Amino acid sequence: MTPTRLAIISIVLGISPLLIALLGSLLANLLGCEQKGGGISQCYFCGKDVGNLLYGMMMMHWLVLITGGIAVWGLVASAVWAYWP
């Protein structure tokens, strides 16, 4: 493990829940589904209701509160590791 690799892993870990939430929102828009923040709406793809899956994906943005902090600590640790004498 190198400081650069640690920094890259930290950034990917930090923004991955946000990317999943944006993907869920994009899929819901493409399927023409109603997006509600307070509940699950029915959304059909190939005859199957994917509303629960899309709702779960769109609520992943709350995990950024945790993974964002982990990412910041990883970036600080990689900077200290790379530049500490």
C-alpha distances in whole Angstrom, upper triangle without the diagonal:
4,7,8,6,7,10,11,10,12,15,15,16,18,21,21,24,25,25,26,29,30,30,33,35,35,36,38,40,40,42,44,43,44,41,42,40,42,42,42,44,45,43,44,42,44,46,43,43,39,40,38,35,35,36,33,31,33,32,28,28,29,26,24,26,23,20,21,20,17,16,18,16,12,14,15,12,10,13,14,11,12,15,16,18
4,5,5,6,9,10,11,12,14,16,16,18,20,21,24,26,25,27,30,30,31,33,35,35,36,39,40,40,42,45,44,45,42,43,40,43,43,43,45,46,44,45,43,45,48,45,44,41,41,40,36,36,37,34,32,33,33,29,29,30,26,24,26,24,20,21,20,17,16,17,15,12,12,13,11,8,11,12,9,8,12,14,16
4,5,5,6,9,10,10,12,14,15,16,19,20,23,24,24,26,28,29,30,32,34,34,36,38,39,39,42,44,43,44,40,41,39,41,42,42,44,45,44,45,43,45,48,45,44,40,41,39,36,36,36,33,31,32,32,28,27,28,25,22,23,22,19,18,18,15,13,13,12,9,9,10,8,5,7,9,6,6,9,11,14
4,5,5,6,9,10,11,12,14,15,17,18,22,22,22,24,27,27,27,30,32,31,33,36,36,37,39,41,41,41,39,40,37,40,41,40,42,44,42,43,41,43,46,43,42,39,39,38,34,34,35,32,29,30,30,27,26,27,24,22,23,22,18,18,18,16,13,14,14,10,9,11,11,7,9,11,10,8,12,14,17
4,5,5,6,8,10,11,12,14,16,16,20,21,20,22,25,25,25,28,30,30,31,34,35,35,37,39,39,40,37,38,36,38,39,38,40,41,40,40,39,40,43,40,40,36,37,35,32,32,33,30,27,29,29,25,24,26,22,21,22,20,17,17,18,15,12,14,14,10,10,13,12,8,11,14,12,11,15,17,19
4,6,5,6,9,10,10,12,14,15,18,20,20,22,24,25,25,28,30,30,31,34,35,35,37,39,39,39,36,37,34,37,37,37,39,41,39,40,39,41,43,40,39,36,36,34,31,31,31,28,26,27,27,23,23,23,20,18,20,17,14,14,14,11,10,11,10,7,7,10,8,6,10,11,10,10,14,15,18
4,6,5,6,9,10,10,13,14,17,18,18,20,22,23,24,26,28,28,30,32,33,34,36,38,37,37,34,35,33,35,36,36,38,40,38,39,38,40,43,40,39,35,35,34,31,30,30,28,25,26,26,22,21,22,19,17,18,17,13,13,13,11,8,9,10,6,5,8,8,6,8,11,11,10,13,15,19
4,5,5,6,9,10,11,12,15,16,16,18,20,20,21,24,25,25,27,30,30,31,33,35,35,35,32,33,31,34,35,34,36,37,35,37,35,37,40,37,36,32,33,31,28,28,28,26,23,24,24,21,20,21,19,16,18,17,14,13,15,12,9,11,12,9,8,12,12,10,12,15,14,14,17,19,22
4,6,5,6,8,10,10,14,15,15,16,19,20,20,23,25,25,26,29,30,30,32,34,34,34,31,32,30,32,33,32,34,36,34,35,33,36,38,35,34,30,31,29,26,26,27,24,21,23,22,19,18,20,16,15,17,15,11,12,13,10,8,11,12,8,9,13,12,10,13,16,15,15,18,20,23
4,6,5,6,9,10,13,14,14,16,18,19,20,22,24,25,26,28,30,31,32,34,33,34,30,31,28,31,32,32,34,35,34,35,34,37,39,36,34,31,31,29,26,26,26,23,21,22,21,17,17,17,14,12,14,12,9,9,10,7,4,7,8,5,6,10,10,9,12,14,14,15,17,19,23
4,5,5,6,8,11,12,12,14,16,17,18,20,22,22,24,26,27,28,30,32,31,31,28,29,27,29,30,30,32,34,32,34,32,35,37,35,33,29,29,28,25,24,24,22,19,20,20,16,15,16,14,11,14,13,9,8,10,9,6,8,10,8,8,11,12,11,13,16,16,16,19,21,24
4,5,6,6,9,10,10,12,14,15,15,18,20,20,21,24,25,25,27,29,29,29,26,27,25,28,29,28,30,31,29,31,29,32,34,31,30,26,27,25,22,21,22,20,17,18,18,15,14,16,13,11,14,13,10,10,12,11,8,11,13,11,11,15,15,14,16,19,19,19,22,24,27
4,6,5,8,10,10,12,14,15,16,18,20,21,22,24,25,26,28,30,29,29,26,26,24,26,27,27,29,30,29,30,29,32,34,31,29,26,26,24,21,21,21,18,16,17,17,13,13,14,11,9,12,10,6,8,10,8,7,10,12,10,11,14,15,14,17,19,19,20,23,24,28
4,6,7,8,10,12,13,14,16,17,19,20,22,23,25,26,28,29,28,28,25,25,22,25,26,26,28,30,29,31,30,33,34,32,30,26,26,24,21,21,20,18,16,16,15,12,11,12,9,7,9,8,5,5,8,7,5,8,10,9,10,13,14,15,16,19,19,20,22,24,28
4,6,5,6,9,10,11,12,14,16,17,18,20,21,23,24,26,25,25,22,23,20,23,24,24,26,28,26,28,27,30,32,29,28,24,23,22,20,18,18,16,14,14,14,11,9,11,9,7,10,11,7,7,11,11,8,11,14,13,13,16,18,17,19,22,22,23,25,27,30
4,5,5,6,9,10,10,12,14,15,16,18,20,21,23,24,23,24,21,22,20,23,23,22,24,25,24,25,24,27,29,26,25,21,21,20,17,16,16,14,11,12,13,9,9,11,9,8,12,11,8,10,13,12,11,14,16,15,16,19,20,19,21,24,24,25,27,29,32
4,5,5,6,9,10,11,12,14,15,17,18,20,21,23,21,21,18,19,16,19,19,19,21,23,22,24,23,26,27,25,23,19,18,17,14,13,13,11,8,9,9,5,6,8,6,6,10,10,8,9,13,13,12,15,17,17,18,21,22,22,24,26,26,27,30,31,35
4,5,5,6,9,10,11,12,14,15,17,18,20,21,20,20,17,17,15,18,19,19,21,23,21,24,23,26,28,25,23,20,19,18,15,14,14,12,9,9,9,7,5,8,8,6,10,12,10,10,14,14,13,15,18,18,18,21,23,22,24,27,27,28,30,32,35
4,5,5,6,9,10,10,12,14,15,16,18,20,19,20,17,19,17,20,21,20,21,22,21,22,21,24,26,24,22,18,18,18,15,13,14,13,9,10,11,9,8,12,11,10,14,15,12,13,16,16,15,17,20,19,19,23,24,23,25,28,28,28,31,33,36
4,5,5,6,9,10,11,12,14,15,16,18,17,18,15,17,16,18,18,17,18,19,18,19,18,21,23,21,19,15,15,14,11,10,11,9,6,7,9,7,8,11,10,11,14,15,13,14,18,17,16,19,22,21,22,25,26,25,27,30,30,31,33,35,39
4,5,5,6,9,10,11,12,14,15,17,15,15,12,13,12,15,15,15,16,18,16,19,18,22,23,21,18,15,14,13,11,9,9,8,5,4,6,5,6,9,10,10,13,15,14,14,18,18,18,20,23,22,23,26,27,27,29,32,32,33,35,37,40
4,5,5,6,9,10,11,12,14,15,15,15,12,14,14,17,17,17,17,19,17,19,18,22,23,21,19,16,15,16,13,10,11,12,8,7,10,9,8,12,13,12,16,17,16,16,20,20,19,21,24,24,24,27,28,28,29,32,33,33,35,37,41
4,5,5,6,9,10,10,12,14,14,15,13,16,15,19,18,17,17,18,15,17,15,18,21,19,17,14,14,14,11,9,11,11,8,8,11,10,11,15,15,15,18,19,18,18,22,22,21,23,26,25,25,29,30,29,31,34,34,34,37,39,42
4,5,5,6,9,10,11,12,11,12,10,12,12,15,15,13,13,14,12,14,13,17,18,16,14,11,10,11,8,5,7,8,5,5,9,9,10,14,14,15,18,20,18,19,23,23,22,25,28,27,28,31,32,32,33,36,36,37,39,41,45
4,5,5,6,9,10,11,9,10,8,11,11,14,14,13,13,14,12,15,15,18,20,18,16,12,11,13,11,7,9,10,8,6,10,11,11,14,16,16,19,21,20,20,24,25,24,26,29,28,29,32,33,33,34,37,38,38,40,42,46
4,5,5,6,9,10,10,12,10,14,15,18,17,16,15,16,13,15,14,17,19,18,17,13,13,15,13,10,12,13,10,9,13,14,14,17,18,18,21,23,22,22,26,26,25,27,30,29,29,33,34,33,35,38,38,38,40,43,46
4,5,5,6,8,9,11,11,14,15,18,17,15,14,13,10,11,10,13,16,14,13,10,11,13,11,8,11,12,10,10,14,14,15,19,20,20,23,25,23,24,28,28,27,29,32,31,31,35,36,35,37,40,40,40,43,45,48
4,5,5,6,5,7,7,11,13,15,14,12,10,10,8,10,10,14,15,14,12,9,8,11,10,7,9,12,10,9,13,14,15,18,20,21,23,25,24,25,28,29,28,31,33,33,33,36,38,37,39,42,42,42,45,47,50
4,5,5,6,8,8,12,14,17,16,15,13,13,10,12,12,16,17,17,15,13,12,15,14,10,12,15,13,12,15,17,17,20,22,22,25,27,26,26,30,31,29,32,35,34,34,37,39,38,40,43,43,43,45,48,51
4,5,8,11,12,15,18,20,19,17,15,14,11,11,11,13,16,16,15,13,13,16,15,12,14,17,15,14,18,19,19,23,24,24,27,29,28,28,32,32,31,33,36,35,35,39,40,39,41,44,44,44,46,49,52
4,6,9,11,14,17,19,17,15,12,11,8,8,7,11,12,12,11,10,11,14,13,11,13,16,15,14,18,19,20,23,25,26,28,30,29,30,33,34,33,35,38,37,38,41,42,41,43,46,46,46,49,51,54
4,7,9,13,16,18,16,14,11,11,8,9,10,13,14,14,13,12,12,15,15,12,14,17,16,15,18,20,21,24,26,26,29,31,30,31,34,35,34,36,39,39,39,42,44,43,45,47,48,48,50,52,56
4,6,10,13,15,13,11,8,8,6,8,10,14,14,13,11,10,8,12,12,10,11,14,14,13,16,18,19,21,23,24,27,29,28,29,32,33,33,35,38,37,38,41,42,42,44,47,47,47,50,52,55
4,6,10,12,10,9,7,8,8,11,14,17,17,16,13,12,9,12,14,11,11,14,14,12,15,18,18,20,23,24,26,28,28,29,32,33,33,35,37,37,38,41,42,42,44,46,47,48,50,52,55
4,7,9,9,8,7,10,10,13,15,19,19,17,14,12,9,11,12,9,8,12,12,9,11,14,15,16,19,20,22,24,25,25,28,29,29,31,34,34,34,37,39,39,40,43,44,44,46,48,52
4,5,6,7,7,11,12,15,18,22,21,19,16,14,11,12,13,11,8,12,13,10,11,14,14,15,18,20,21,23,24,25,27,29,29,31,33,34,35,37,39,39,41,43,44,45,47,48,52
4,6,8,10,13,14,18,20,24,24,21,18,16,12,12,14,11,8,11,12,9,8,12,12,12,15,17,18,20,21,22,24,26,26,28,30,31,32,34,36,37,38,40,41,42,44,45,49
4,7,10,13,15,19,22,25,24,22,18,17,13,12,15,13,10,12,14,11,10,14,14,14,17,19,19,21,23,24,26,28,28,30,32,33,34,36,38,39,40,42,43,45,46,48,51
4,7,10,12,16,19,22,21,18,15,14,10,9,12,11,8,10,13,11,11,14,15,15,18,20,21,23,24,25,28,29,30,32,34,34,36,38,39,40,42,44,45,46,48,49,53
4,7,9,12,15,18,17,15,11,10,6,6,9,9,6,9,11,11,11,14,16,17,19,21,22,24,25,26,29,30,30,32,34,35,36,39,40,40,42,44,45,46,48,50,53
4,6,10,13,16,15,13,9,9,6,8,11,9,8,12,13,12,13,17,18,19,22,24,25,27,27,29,32,32,33,35,37,37,38,41,42,43,45,47,47,48,51,52,56
4,7,10,13,11,10,6,7,5,8,10,10,10,13,14,14,16,19,21,22,24,26,28,29,29,31,34,34,35,37,39,39,40,43,44,44,46,49,49,50,52,54,58
4,7,10,9,8,5,6,5,9,10,8,10,13,13,14,16,18,20,22,24,26,28,29,29,30,33,34,34,36,39,38,39,42,43,43,45,48,48,48,51,53,56
4,7,6,5,4,6,7,11,11,11,13,15,16,16,19,21,23,25,26,28,31,32,31,33,36,36,36,38,41,40,41,44,45,45,47,49,49,50,52,54,58
4,5,5,6,7,9,12,11,11,14,16,15,17,20,21,23,26,26,28,31,32,31,32,36,35,35,38,40,39,40,43,44,43,46,48,48,48,51,53,57
4,6,8,9,13,15,14,15,18,19,19,20,23,24,27,29,30,31,34,35,34,35,39,38,38,41,43,41,43,46,46,46,48,51,50,51,54,56,59
4,7,9,12,14,14,15,18,19,20,21,24,25,28,30,30,32,35,36,35,37,40,39,39,42,44,43,44,48,48,48,50,53,52,53,56,58,61
4,6,9,11,11,12,15,16,17,18,20,22,25,26,27,29,32,32,32,34,37,36,36,39,41,40,42,45,45,45,48,50,50,50,53,55,58
4,6,8,9,10,11,13,14,16,18,19,22,24,25,27,29,30,30,32,35,34,35,38,39,39,40,43,44,44,46,48,48,49,52,53,57
4,6,5,6,9,10,11,12,14,16,19,20,21,23,26,27,26,28,31,31,31,34,36,35,36,39,40,40,42,45,45,45,48,50,53
4,5,5,6,9,10,10,12,14,17,18,20,22,24,25,25,27,30,30,30,33,35,35,36,39,40,40,42,44,45,45,48,49,53
4,6,5,6,9,10,11,13,16,17,18,20,22,23,23,25,28,28,28,31,33,33,34,37,38,38,40,42,43,44,46,48,51
4,5,5,6,9,10,11,14,16,16,19,21,21,21,23,26,26,26,29,31,30,32,35,35,35,38,40,40,41,43,45,49
4,5,5,6,9,10,12,15,16,17,20,21,21,22,25,25,25,28,30,30,31,34,35,35,37,39,40,40,43,44,48
4,5,5,6,9,11,12,14,16,18,19,20,21,24,25,25,27,29,29,31,33,34,35,37,39,40,41,43,44,48
4,5,5,7,10,11,12,14,16,17,17,19,22,22,22,25,27,27,28,31,32,32,34,36,37,38,40,42,45
4,5,5,8,10,11,13,16,16,16,17,20,20,20,23,25,25,26,29,30,30,32,34,35,36,38,40,43
4,6,7,9,11,12,15,16,16,17,20,21,21,23,25,25,26,29,30,31,32,35,35,36,38,40,44
4,5,6,8,10,12,14,14,15,18,19,19,22,24,24,25,28,29,30,32,34,34,36,38,39,43
4,5,6,8,10,11,11,13,15,16,16,19,21,21,22,25,26,26,28,30,31,32,34,36,39
4,5,6,8,10,10,11,14,15,15,17,19,20,20,23,24,25,27,29,30,31,33,34,38
4,5,6,8,9,10,12,14,15,16,18,19,21,23,24,25,27,29,30,31,33,34,38
4,5,5,6,8,10,11,12,14,16,16,18,20,21,22,24,26,27,28,30,31,35
4,5,5,5,8,9,10,11,14,14,15,17,19,20,22,23,25,26,28,29,33
4,6,6,7,9,10,11,13,15,16,17,19,20,22,23,25,26,28,28,32
4,5,5,7,9,10,11,13,15,16,17,19,20,22,23,25,26,27,31
4,5,5,6,9,10,10,12,14,15,16,18,20,21,22,24,25,29
4,5,5,6,9,10,11,12,14,15,17,18,20,21,23,24,28
4,5,5,6,9,10,11,12,14,15,17,18,20,21,22,26
4,5,5,6,9,10,10,12,14,15,16,18,20,21,24
4,5,5,6,9,10,10,12,14,15,16,18,19,23
4,5,5,6,9,10,11,12,14,15,16,18,21
4,5,5,6,9,10,10,12,14,15,16,19
4,5,5,6,9,10,10,12,14,15,19
4,5,5,6,9,10,10,12,14,17
4,5,5,6,8,10,11,11,15
4,5,5,6,9,10,10,14
4,5,5,6,9,10,13
4,5,5,6,8,12
4,6,5,5,9
4,6,6,9
4,6,9
4,6
4
